[in-house]
Amino acid sequence: LGGLALMGLAVAQMRFAGTTFIPRRDPSALVTGGVFGFSRNPIYLGDALVLTGAVLWWDVPLALVVVLGFMAIIQARFILGEEARLRAHFGPQFDEWAGKTARWIGF
């Protein structure tokens, strides 16, 4: 439930800012506050939390490696490209935010 809430908050923030939440589309605003203050990718983090919750709910802790694989694939296939687009559109503003906000979680 926490993962779904995180995703919902992130989408709401992006819509409120008037920018897209759809991967591979050009952003029109850089959202850095709210849930984006502790994760540059709260939607993907929410996905990983939902997957982790499912693994724990079904009591298959050995499947937690699937969560790590998911995160690696998402980073390679989506996040790196999205960050390049954000850097191209927002330059130093993105670099400042990326310098103080973790890609996945943390400050």
All heavy atoms as an XYZ file, in Angstrom:
823
protein
N       0.829     -1.206      0.000
C       0.000      0.000      0.000
C       0.864      1.257      0.000
O       0.504      2.243     -0.629
C      -0.941     -0.011      1.206
C      -2.060     -1.065      1.166
C      -2.849     -1.053      2.466
C      -2.943     -0.889     -0.031
N       1.990      1.208      0.716
C       2.890      2.355      0.733
C       3.446      2.666     -0.648
O       3.564      3.829     -1.029
N       3.772      1.629     -1.400
C       4.273      1.825     -2.762
C       3.227      2.459     -3.656
O       3.531      3.362     -4.448
N       1.993      2.012     -3.554
C       0.915      2.586     -4.358
C       0.668      4.042     -3.971
O       0.456      4.895     -4.845
C      -0.364      1.767     -4.192
C      -0.329      0.358     -4.776
C      -1.603     -0.397     -4.414
C      -0.118      0.390     -6.277
N       0.710      4.331     -2.675
C       0.533      5.711     -2.214
C       1.653      6.601     -2.733
O       1.404      7.730     -3.183
C       0.475      5.751     -0.687
N       2.875      6.103     -2.680
C       4.019      6.868     -3.179
C       3.863      7.173     -4.664
O       4.079      8.304     -5.107
C       5.315      6.093     -2.912
C       6.616      6.751     -3.342
C       6.809      8.095     -2.643
C       7.784      5.824     -3.055
N       3.468      6.171     -5.436
C       3.255      6.389     -6.873
C       2.151      7.413     -7.110
O       2.294      8.308     -7.954
C       2.912      5.070     -7.568
C       4.069      4.135     -7.707
S       3.662      2.671     -8.697
C       2.877      1.661     -7.460
N       1.062      7.298     -6.369
C      -0.045      8.238     -6.525
C       0.356      9.665     -6.202
O      -0.001     10.602     -6.931
N       1.102      9.841     -5.119
C       1.571     11.182     -4.761
C       2.484     11.760     -5.827
O       2.381     12.944     -6.181
C       2.303     11.146     -3.412
C       1.436     10.970     -2.176
C       2.305     10.702     -0.953
C       0.577     12.209     -1.964
N       3.378     10.937     -6.354
C       4.313     11.409     -7.377
C       3.569     11.828     -8.645
O       3.844     12.885     -9.216
C       5.349     10.327     -7.686
N       2.632     11.011     -9.072
C       1.853     11.346    -10.275
C       1.057     12.627    -10.044
O       1.020     13.513    -10.914
C       0.932     10.172    -10.683
C      -0.071     10.605    -11.736
C       1.770      9.009    -11.202
N       0.446     12.752     -8.874
C      -0.323     13.962     -8.567
C       0.564     15.195     -8.596
O       0.173     16.239     -9.148
C      -1.004     13.816     -7.200
N       1.760     15.099     -8.019
C       2.688     16.239     -8.032
C       3.082     16.616     -9.451
O       3.161     17.800     -9.792
C       3.944     15.912     -7.231
C       3.771     16.054     -5.746
C       5.089     15.869     -5.044
O       5.307     14.834     -4.431
N       5.971     16.836     -5.158
N       3.342     15.621    -10.273
C       3.750     15.896    -11.646
C       2.601     16.514    -12.438
O       2.808     17.457    -13.210
C       4.271     14.627    -12.305
C       5.571     14.141    -11.659
S       6.139     12.580    -12.302
C       7.052     13.167    -13.732
N       1.410     16.011    -12.259
C       0.248     16.587    -12.953
C       0.001     18.013    -12.488
O      -0.290     18.898    -13.291
C      -0.978     15.713    -12.744
C      -0.868     14.381    -13.496
C      -2.114     13.552    -13.323
N      -3.277     14.244    -13.826
C      -3.843     14.011    -15.007
N      -3.340     13.096    -15.802
N      -4.904     14.682    -15.394
N       0.120     18.265    -11.188
C      -0.059     19.610    -10.635
C       0.966     20.577    -11.225
O       0.664     21.737    -11.487
C       0.042     19.576     -9.106
C      -0.226     20.905     -8.466
C      -1.520     21.392     -8.373
C       0.815     21.670     -7.961
C      -1.771     22.626     -7.787
C       0.576     22.906     -7.389
C      -0.720     23.386     -7.294
N       2.182     20.090    -11.455
C       3.244     20.918    -12.037
C       3.087     21.072    -13.551
O       3.822     21.824    -14.175
C       4.611     20.324    -11.708
N       2.150     20.331    -14.130
C       1.906     20.443    -15.568
C       2.925     19.722    -16.425
O       3.152     20.098    -17.574
N       3.528     18.675    -15.893
C       4.508     17.923    -16.663
C       4.061     16.469    -16.793
O       3.150     16.025    -16.102
C       5.917     18.018    -16.039
O       6.878     17.522    -16.964
C       6.007     17.277    -14.726
N       4.691     15.756    -17.672
C       4.313     14.371    -17.926
C       4.914     13.423    -16.900
O       5.985     13.665    -16.367
C       4.741     13.946    -19.349
O       4.250     12.624    -19.590
C       6.248     13.975    -19.517
N       4.192     12.357    -16.641
C       4.719     11.273    -15.805
C       4.965     10.031    -16.663
O       5.344      8.986    -16.153
C       3.774     10.952    -14.642
C       2.389     10.546    -15.071
C       2.087      9.228    -15.339
C       1.404     11.500    -15.212
C       0.817      8.860    -15.738
C       0.123     11.152    -15.608
C      -0.163      9.824    -15.878
N       4.792     10.167    -17.962
C       4.980      9.050    -18.888
C       6.446      9.005    -19.324
O       6.988     10.000    -19.810
C       4.040      9.184    -20.099
C       2.594      9.163    -19.595
C       4.305      8.077    -21.108
C       1.563      9.440    -20.648
N       7.093      7.847    -19.127
C       8.514      7.730    -19.520
C       8.723      8.043    -21.006
O       7.865      7.808    -21.835
C       8.844      6.260    -19.232
C       7.811      5.821    -18.257
C       6.575      6.620    -18.566
N       9.880      8.582    -21.295
C      10.342      8.905    -22.644
C       9.607     10.074    -23.302
O       9.749     10.292    -24.491
C      10.316      7.658    -23.530
C      11.247      6.582    -23.009
C      11.548      5.540    -24.057
N      12.598      4.665    -23.578
C      12.446      3.393    -23.273
N      11.286      2.809    -23.429
N      13.454      2.674    -22.850
N       8.832     10.801    -22.531
C       8.242     12.041    -23.046
C       9.031     13.203    -22.473
O       9.575     13.126    -21.375
C       6.780     12.166    -22.647
C       5.910     11.193    -23.389
C       4.506     11.698    -23.484
N       3.689     10.745    -24.223
C       2.410     10.635    -24.064
N       1.766     11.399    -23.199
N       1.730      9.772    -24.777
N       9.092     14.289    -23.208
C       9.854     15.454    -22.756
C       9.127     16.170    -21.616
O       7.940     16.472    -21.725
C      10.085     16.425    -23.917
C      11.119     15.919    -24.895
O      11.980     15.112    -24.485
O      11.069     16.308    -26.074
N       9.857     16.461    -20.546
C       9.252     17.147    -19.398
C       9.080     18.638    -19.673
O       9.825     19.239    -20.448
C      10.282     16.926    -18.298
C      11.589     16.846    -19.034
C      11.269     16.161    -20.338
N       8.080     19.229    -19.027
C       7.892     20.668    -19.144
C       8.183     21.375    -17.824
O       8.193     22.597    -17.773
C       6.465     20.975    -19.604
O       5.522     20.410    -18.720
N       8.409     20.596    -16.766
C       8.743     21.169    -15.459
C       9.606     20.160    -14.706
O       9.483     18.956    -14.904
C       7.483     21.478    -14.665
N      10.464     20.682    -13.850
C      11.288     19.835    -12.987
C      10.673     19.869    -11.594
O      10.637     20.910    -10.953
C      12.725     20.353    -12.946
C      13.708     19.540    -12.101
C      13.870     18.133    -12.675
C      15.055     20.244    -12.037
N      10.168     18.729    -11.152
C       9.522     18.629     -9.845
C      10.568     18.144     -8.849
O      11.114     17.055     -9.001
C       8.317     17.664     -9.897
C       7.621     17.613     -8.544
C       7.347     18.069    -11.000
N      10.862     18.959     -7.843
C      11.922     18.621     -6.888
C      11.445     18.566     -5.441
O      12.187     18.159     -4.569
C      13.080     19.633     -6.983
O      12.587     20.936     -6.668
C      13.692     19.637     -8.369
N      10.217     18.978     -5.180
C       9.705     18.983     -3.815
C       8.851     17.765     -3.519
O       8.690     16.869     -4.344
N       8.286     17.743     -2.329
C       7.419     16.642     -1.930
C       8.163     15.316     -1.957
O       9.286     15.219     -1.468
N       7.552     14.299     -2.565
C       8.192     12.986     -2.609
C       9.451     12.997     -3.470
O      10.323     12.137     -3.313
C       7.219     11.880     -3.084
C       6.097     11.690     -2.082
C       6.675     12.152     -4.473
N       9.576     13.982     -4.344
C      10.780     14.109     -5.170
C      11.932     14.738     -4.386
O      13.020     14.875     -4.915
C      10.487     14.936     -6.428
C       9.579     14.232     -7.391
C       8.210     14.379     -7.308
C      10.097     13.399     -8.365
C       7.364     13.724     -8.189
C       9.266     12.732     -9.244
C       7.891     12.896     -9.155
N      11.687     15.079     -3.132
C      12.737     15.592     -2.275
C      13.577     14.492     -1.637
O      14.661     14.750     -1.144
N      13.072     13.255     -1.638
C      13.857     12.147     -1.081
C      14.108     11.031     -2.087
O      14.796     10.067     -1.785
C      13.228     11.593      0.201
C      11.947     10.842      0.003
C      11.962      9.485     -0.277
C      10.728     11.481      0.111
C      10.781      8.790     -0.462
C       9.549     10.788     -0.066
C       9.574      9.450     -0.350
N      13.557     11.156     -3.291
C      13.825     10.190     -4.354
C      13.631     10.871     -5.700
O      12.616     11.527     -5.915
C      12.882      8.988     -4.263
O      13.065      8.118     -5.371
N      14.620     10.723     -6.585
C      14.454     11.287     -7.924
C      13.492     10.441     -8.743
O      13.031     10.871     -9.794
C      15.812     11.363     -8.636
C      16.740     12.348     -7.973
C      17.938     12.754     -8.791
N      18.622     11.753     -9.543
C      19.813     11.233     -9.236
N      20.431     11.621     -8.131
N      20.388     10.354    -10.014
N      13.174      9.250     -8.266
C      12.316      8.328     -9.014
C      11.270      7.675     -8.109
O      11.243      6.448     -7.964
C      13.187      7.252     -9.673
C      14.149      7.847    -10.658
O      13.763      8.224    -11.748
N      15.407      7.959    -10.266
N      10.393      8.463     -7.502
C       9.448      7.874     -6.551
C       8.455      6.902     -7.191
O       7.976      5.990     -6.513
C       8.744      9.082     -5.941
C       8.923     10.175     -6.928
C      10.232      9.912     -7.600
N       8.145      7.059     -8.467
C       7.221      6.114     -9.099
C       7.888      4.747     -9.228
O       7.292      3.720     -8.882
C       6.737      6.640    -10.465
C       5.895      7.911    -10.255
C       5.928      5.561    -11.203
C       5.491      8.621    -11.532
N       9.127      4.724     -9.689
C       9.833      3.446     -9.794
C      10.115      2.865     -8.411
O      10.061      1.647     -8.227
C      11.136      3.606    -10.576
C      10.935      4.032    -12.006
C      11.673      5.078    -12.552
C      10.001      3.404    -12.816
C      11.491      5.467    -13.864
C       9.801      3.796    -14.126
C      10.552      4.829    -14.656
O      10.370      5.217    -15.953
N      10.401      3.717     -7.444
C      10.588      3.254     -6.079
C       9.290      2.627     -5.562
O       9.309      1.579     -4.925
C      11.026      4.409     -5.169
C      11.183      4.089     -3.692
C      12.219      2.989     -3.471
C      11.575      5.363     -2.934
N       8.158      3.256     -5.869
C       6.862      2.690     -5.494
C       6.639      1.328     -6.130
O       6.139      0.403     -5.489
N       7.014      1.204     -7.412
C       6.917     -0.101     -8.084
C       7.739     -1.151     -7.338
O       7.275     -2.277     -7.125
C       7.439     -0.013     -9.527
C       6.545      0.784    -10.453
O       5.339      0.883    -10.188
O       7.073      1.296    -11.460
N       8.961     -0.786     -6.962
C       9.836     -1.717     -6.253
C       9.259     -2.077     -4.886
O       9.372     -3.224     -4.440
C      11.239     -1.130     -6.111
N       8.625     -1.118     -4.223
C       8.005     -1.403     -2.925
C       6.817     -2.345     -3.073
O       6.619     -3.242     -2.247
C       7.573     -0.099     -2.248
C       8.693      0.785     -1.721
C       8.132      2.115     -1.236
C       9.451      0.084     -0.619
N       6.022     -2.147     -4.108
C       4.888     -3.056     -4.367
C       5.409     -4.470     -4.631
O       4.884     -5.447     -4.080
C       4.028     -2.550     -5.549
C       3.037     -3.613     -6.006
C       3.297     -1.265     -5.160
N       6.433     -4.584     -5.452
C       7.023     -5.886     -5.738
C       7.593     -6.521     -4.464
O       7.382     -7.712     -4.203
C       8.109     -5.739     -6.808
C       8.734     -7.010     -7.347
C       7.693     -7.965     -7.894
C       9.749     -6.652     -8.438
N       8.277     -5.719     -3.646
C       8.811     -6.217     -2.375
C       7.680     -6.684     -1.458
O       7.777     -7.743     -0.819
C       9.641     -5.129     -1.671
O      10.712     -4.737     -2.533
C      10.187     -5.612     -0.340
N       6.614     -5.906     -1.403
C       5.463     -6.296     -0.593
C       4.862     -7.620     -1.047
O       4.499     -8.466     -0.219
N       4.768     -7.818     -2.349
C       4.237     -9.081     -2.883
C       5.141    -10.253     -2.503
O       4.661    -11.312     -2.091
C       4.081     -8.994     -4.399
N       6.438    -10.063     -2.624
C       7.395    -11.114     -2.274
C       7.243    -11.483     -0.797
O       7.216    -12.671     -0.435
C       8.842    -10.661     -2.583
C       9.866    -11.563     -1.918
C       9.077    -10.609     -4.090
N       7.127    -10.478      0.061
C       6.999    -10.736      1.496
C       5.622    -11.310      1.844
O       5.503    -12.189      2.704
C       7.286     -9.464      2.292
C       8.721     -8.937      2.153
C       8.866     -7.606      2.874
C       9.735     -9.947      2.647
N       4.577    -10.823      1.189
C       3.215    -11.321      1.429
C       3.128    -12.815      1.115
O       2.511    -13.577      1.852
C       2.227    -10.538      0.571
C       0.809    -10.970      0.739
C       0.130    -11.883     -0.021
C      -0.111    -10.530      1.734
N      -1.152    -12.024      0.421
C      -1.329    -11.204      1.516
C      -0.018     -9.631      2.785
C      -2.450    -11.002      2.307
C      -1.143     -9.427      3.565
C      -2.336    -10.110      3.326
N       3.768    -13.206      0.001
C       3.734    -14.608     -0.406
C       4.818    -15.434      0.278
O       4.970    -16.614     -0.014
C       3.831    -14.737     -1.913
C       2.588    -14.268     -2.606
C       1.307    -14.497     -2.224
C       2.515    -13.490     -3.790
N       0.434    -13.911     -3.093
C       1.147    -13.278     -4.073
C       3.463    -12.939     -4.634
C       0.715    -12.561     -5.162
C       3.023    -12.228     -5.738
C       1.672    -12.034     -5.995
N       5.562    -14.784      1.175
C       6.571    -15.460      1.995
C       7.599    -16.229      1.157
O       7.861    -17.410      1.391
C       5.889    -16.398      3.002
C       6.843    -16.821      4.107
O       7.801    -16.075      4.402
O       6.641    -17.906      4.671
N       8.153    -15.522      0.173
C       9.237    -16.100     -0.639
C      10.425    -15.142     -0.627
O      10.764    -14.531     -1.638
C       8.785    -16.408     -2.088
C       7.970    -17.667     -2.147
C       8.028    -15.238     -2.695
N      11.066    -14.989      0.536
C      12.148    -14.007      0.664
C      13.299    -14.222     -0.319
O      13.985    -13.265     -0.668
C      12.608    -14.145      2.111
C      12.066    -15.439      2.594
C      10.849    -15.739      1.776
N      13.477    -15.442     -0.788
C      14.532    -15.666     -1.779
C      14.235    -14.924     -3.086
O      15.139    -14.630     -3.858
C      14.716    -17.158     -2.044
C      15.309    -17.956     -0.884
C      15.367    -19.439     -1.233
C      16.693    -17.437     -0.526
N      12.983    -14.604     -3.310
C      12.600    -13.873     -4.517
C      12.922    -12.383     -4.425
O      12.708    -11.645     -5.387
C      11.116    -14.079     -4.814
N      13.451    -11.924     -3.294
C      13.847    -10.514     -3.191
C      14.901    -10.150     -4.227
O      15.024     -8.993     -4.612
C      14.338    -10.189     -1.778
C      13.239    -10.125     -0.721
C      13.841     -9.989      0.669
C      12.285     -8.968     -1.007
N      15.622    -11.146     -4.718
C      16.591    -10.895     -5.781
C      15.884    -10.389     -7.046
O      16.465     -9.633     -7.820
C      17.450    -12.155     -6.059
C      16.658    -13.248     -6.738
C      18.668    -11.795     -6.857
N      14.631    -10.765     -7.214
C      13.846    -10.271     -8.349
C      13.674     -8.760     -8.252
O      13.714     -8.051     -9.263
C      12.476    -10.984     -8.416
C      11.565    -10.359     -9.453
C      12.659    -12.468     -8.684
N      13.494     -8.261     -7.037
C      13.346     -6.814     -6.833
C      14.624     -6.098     -7.265
O      14.563     -5.071     -7.961
C      13.004     -6.490     -5.363
C      12.927     -4.985     -5.145
C      11.704     -7.164     -4.956
N      15.766     -6.630     -6.893
C      17.038     -6.023     -7.295
C      17.207     -6.067     -8.814
O      17.679     -5.098     -9.416
C      18.204     -6.718     -6.597
C      18.214     -6.593     -5.076
C      19.353     -7.417     -4.490
C      18.314     -5.151     -4.650
N      16.809     -7.175     -9.422
C      16.866     -7.268    -10.882
C      15.945     -6.256    -11.536
O      16.313     -5.609    -12.521
N      14.746     -6.117    -11.001
C      13.800     -5.124    -11.501
C      14.404     -3.727    -11.445
O      14.344     -2.971    -12.413
C      12.505     -5.183    -10.677
C      11.598     -4.005    -10.886
C      10.774     -3.944    -11.992
C      11.578     -2.945     -9.987
C       9.940     -2.856    -12.197
C      10.754     -1.857    -10.172
C       9.933     -1.812    -11.287
N      15.007     -3.397    -10.296
C      15.595     -2.068    -10.135
C      16.736     -1.838    -11.123
O      16.865     -0.748    -11.688
C      16.056     -1.876     -8.694
C      14.901     -1.824     -7.704
S      15.406     -1.835     -5.976
C      16.028     -0.166     -5.812
N      17.550     -2.848    -11.355
C      18.655     -2.717    -12.309
C      18.132     -2.514    -13.730
O      18.642     -1.667    -14.480
C      19.560     -3.951    -12.246
N      17.105     -3.256    -14.095
C      16.535     -3.127    -15.443
C      15.880     -1.763    -15.625
O      16.080     -1.097    -16.655
C      15.538     -4.270    -15.718
C      16.303     -5.586    -15.841
C      14.707     -3.992    -16.966
C      15.424     -6.819    -15.829
N      15.098     -1.336    -14.653
C      14.428     -0.032    -14.733
C      15.452      1.090    -14.846
O      15.280      2.033    -15.629
C      13.521      0.177    -13.493
C      12.305     -0.732    -13.572
C      13.106      1.628    -13.333
C      11.397     -0.478    -14.753
N      16.524      0.981    -14.082
C      17.554      2.017    -14.139
C      18.187      2.073    -15.525
O      18.361      3.159    -16.087
C      18.613      1.762    -13.070
C      19.639      2.867    -12.989
C      20.424      2.794    -11.713
O      19.851      2.792    -10.637
N      21.738      2.742    -11.835
N      18.517      0.916    -16.073
C      19.172      0.879    -17.386
C      18.222      1.276    -18.520
O      18.609      2.004    -19.427
C      19.735     -0.519    -17.644
N      16.976      0.808    -18.469
C      16.046      1.021    -19.581
C      15.309      2.355    -19.534
O      14.895      2.853    -20.581
C      15.014     -0.105    -19.614
C      15.580     -1.463    -19.879
C      15.701     -1.825    -21.311
N      14.403     -1.750    -21.963
C      14.249     -1.425    -23.235
N      15.286     -1.158    -23.976
N      13.069     -1.371    -23.770
N      15.107      2.909    -18.350
C      14.300      4.122    -18.248
C      15.009      5.276    -17.536
O      15.065      6.379    -18.061
C      12.973      3.817    -17.520
C      12.065      2.918    -18.281
C      12.015      1.568    -17.999
C      11.263      3.402    -19.297
C      11.183      0.713    -18.700
C      10.422      2.568    -20.010
C      10.391      1.215    -19.711
N      15.502      5.035    -16.338
C      15.994      6.129    -15.502
C      17.143      6.886    -16.142
O      17.141      8.125    -16.161
C      16.381      5.608    -14.097
C      15.120      5.175    -13.349
C      17.140      6.666    -13.313
C      15.379      4.514    -12.010
N      18.122      6.181    -16.675
C      19.280      6.877    -17.257
C      18.868      7.784    -18.418
O      19.343      8.914    -18.528
C      20.350      5.872    -17.674
C      20.955      5.062    -16.522
C      21.981      4.057    -17.057
C      21.579      5.968    -15.480
N      17.954      7.322    -19.248
C      17.450      8.157    -20.346
C      16.636      9.337    -19.856
O      16.752     10.451    -20.377
N      15.822      9.102    -18.835
C      15.023     10.188    -18.275
C      15.918     11.252    -17.651
O      15.669     12.456    -17.806
C      14.039      9.646    -17.240
C      12.927      8.828    -17.860
C      12.026      8.174    -16.826
O      12.115      8.527    -15.632
O      11.230      7.311    -17.220
N      16.959     10.805    -16.961
C      17.886     11.769    -16.366
C      18.613     12.572    -17.439
O      18.830     13.772    -17.271
C      18.871     11.065    -15.440
C      18.223     10.591    -14.163
C      19.187      9.910    -13.213
O      20.343      9.625    -13.613
O      18.789      9.677    -12.061
N      18.965     11.941    -18.541
C      19.616     12.665    -19.639
C      18.672     13.718    -20.212
O      19.097     14.849    -20.506
C      20.063     11.684    -20.717
N      17.388     13.382    -20.362
C      16.409     14.353    -20.863
C      16.240     15.510    -19.882
O      16.166     16.675    -20.282
C      15.062     13.676    -21.104
C      14.825     13.322    -22.549
C      13.422     12.826    -22.819
N      12.996     11.692    -22.018
C      13.457     10.457    -22.137
N      14.371     10.181    -23.029
N      13.000      9.497    -21.376
N      16.165     15.196    -18.601
C      16.031     16.253    -17.593
C      17.255     17.160    -17.584
O      17.128     18.380    -17.492
C      15.807     15.646    -16.209
C      14.450     14.986    -15.979
C      14.444     14.212    -14.669
C      13.334     16.021    -16.000
N      18.432     16.559    -17.695
C      19.673     17.357    -17.723
C      19.689     18.261    -18.961
O      20.070     19.427    -18.887
C      20.890     16.445    -17.707
C      22.205     17.203    -17.582
C      23.384     16.284    -17.343
N      23.434     15.919    -15.921
C      23.187     14.692    -15.446
N      22.898     13.705    -16.254
N      23.241     14.457    -14.152
N      19.248     17.739    -20.097
C      19.222     18.531    -21.332
C      18.232     19.691    -21.223
O      18.491     20.778    -21.742
C      18.862     17.639    -22.518
N      17.102     19.475    -20.566
C      16.083     20.514    -20.460
C      16.348     21.518    -19.345
O      16.018     22.696    -19.482
C      14.704     19.879    -20.219
C      14.041     19.390    -21.455
N      14.390     18.215    -22.069
C      13.049     19.923    -22.201
C      13.642     18.037    -23.125
N      12.818     19.062    -23.236
N      16.910     21.057    -18.243
C      16.999     21.907    -17.052
C      18.419     22.179    -16.572
O      18.606     22.933    -15.624
C      16.158     21.306    -15.917
C      14.718     21.109    -16.309
C      14.229     19.844    -16.570
C      13.867     22.194    -16.442
C      12.909     19.652    -16.953
C      12.547     22.018    -16.825
C      12.067     20.742    -17.077
N      19.408     21.551    -17.205
C      20.824     21.813    -16.940
C      21.214     21.890    -15.483
O      21.033     20.933    -14.729
N      21.743     23.039    -15.047
C      22.250     23.188    -13.676
C      21.190     22.952    -12.605
O      21.493     22.465    -11.527
C      22.743     24.632    -13.617
C      22.917     25.057    -15.023
C      21.969     24.238    -15.842
N      19.946     23.275    -12.907
C      18.863     23.049    -11.942
C      18.722     21.546    -11.671
O      18.572     21.129    -10.519
C      17.556     23.628    -12.477
C      16.414     23.598    -11.495
C      15.135     24.170    -12.090
O      15.051     24.498    -13.263
N      14.116     24.260    -11.251
N      18.783     20.726    -12.730
C      18.741     19.272    -12.539
C      19.975     18.795    -11.786
O      19.863     17.982    -10.866
C      18.636     18.526    -13.877
C      18.801     17.036    -13.699
C      17.758     16.255    -13.251
C      20.023     16.428    -13.937
C      17.909     14.896    -13.059
C      20.195     15.073    -13.746
C      19.128     14.297    -13.306
N      21.146     19.285    -12.175
C      22.389     18.850    -11.525
C      22.379     19.155    -10.027
O      22.838     18.348     -9.218
C      23.603     19.486    -12.195
C      23.849     18.941    -13.592
O      23.475     17.772    -13.852
O      24.399     19.685    -14.425
N      21.845     20.316     -9.658
C      21.772     20.678     -8.239
C      20.850     19.716     -7.488
O      21.193     19.216     -6.420
C      21.271     22.118     -8.089
C      21.135     22.558     -6.651
C      20.559     23.958     -6.531
O      20.649     24.746     -7.483
O      20.009     24.250     -5.449
N      19.678     19.451     -8.048
C      18.731     18.532     -7.431
C      19.305     17.114     -7.361
O      19.231     16.462     -6.320
C      17.426     18.558     -8.219
C      16.401     17.557     -7.798
C      15.847     17.416     -6.557
C      15.799     16.574     -8.616
N      14.924     16.396     -6.560
C      14.870     15.867     -7.821
C      15.928     16.230     -9.955
C      14.096     14.828     -8.313
C      15.149     15.199    -10.453
C      14.247     14.507     -9.635
N      19.916     16.669     -8.456
C      20.501     15.319     -8.485
C      21.650     15.192     -7.494
O      21.883     14.109     -6.950
C      20.979     14.983     -9.898
N      22.359     16.286     -7.243
C      23.462     16.258     -6.300
C      23.028     16.105     -4.853
O      23.809     15.661     -4.015
N      21.787     16.465     -4.553
C      21.336     16.380     -3.160
C      20.209     15.373     -2.948
O      19.797     15.156     -1.817
C      20.916     17.762     -2.660
C      19.735     18.356     -3.360
C      19.434     19.749     -2.829
C      18.247     20.336     -3.585
N      17.946     21.677     -3.185
N      19.729     14.752     -4.023
C      18.630     13.791     -3.914
C      19.054     12.468     -4.543
O      19.474     12.446     -5.702
C      17.369     14.327     -4.626
O      17.082     15.631     -4.137
C      16.184     13.417     -4.391
N      18.914     11.396     -3.801
C      19.329     10.072     -4.292
C      18.453      9.608     -5.445
O      17.278      9.976     -5.524
C      19.275      9.059     -3.158
N      19.021      8.802     -6.287
C      18.281      8.253     -7.421
C      17.110      7.391     -6.942
O      16.022      7.446     -7.481
C      19.217      7.423     -8.301
C      18.537      6.819     -9.498
C      19.533      6.116    -10.398
N      20.210      7.130    -11.192
C      21.447      7.001    -11.652
N      22.142      5.907    -11.385
N      21.997      7.940    -12.368
N      17.335      6.580     -5.925
C      16.283      5.691     -5.435
C      15.656      6.205     -4.140
O      14.463      6.421     -4.085
C      16.803      4.266     -5.270
C      16.966      3.576     -6.589
C      18.122      3.436     -7.297
C      15.930      2.989     -7.380
N      17.862      2.782     -8.484
C      16.537      2.490     -8.557
C      14.571      2.825     -7.214
C      15.809      1.845     -9.551
C      13.846      2.177     -8.208
C      14.462      1.700     -9.353
N      16.467      6.368     -3.101
C      15.911      6.845     -1.830
C      17.040      7.410     -0.974
O      18.151      6.880     -0.975
C      15.149      5.748     -1.074
C      14.387      6.338      0.097
C      16.066      4.636     -0.625
C      13.366      5.392      0.693
N      16.756      8.481     -0.271
C      17.746      9.080      0.626
C      17.984     10.534      0.315
O      17.454     11.080     -0.643
N      18.772     11.161      1.147
C      19.033     12.599      0.985
C      20.494     12.830      0.680
O      21.338     12.034      0.945
C      18.647     13.346      2.261
C      17.186     13.196      2.590
C      16.754     12.217      3.472
C      16.262     14.002      1.991
C      15.394     12.069      3.772
C      14.910     13.872      2.287
C      14.489     12.901      3.178
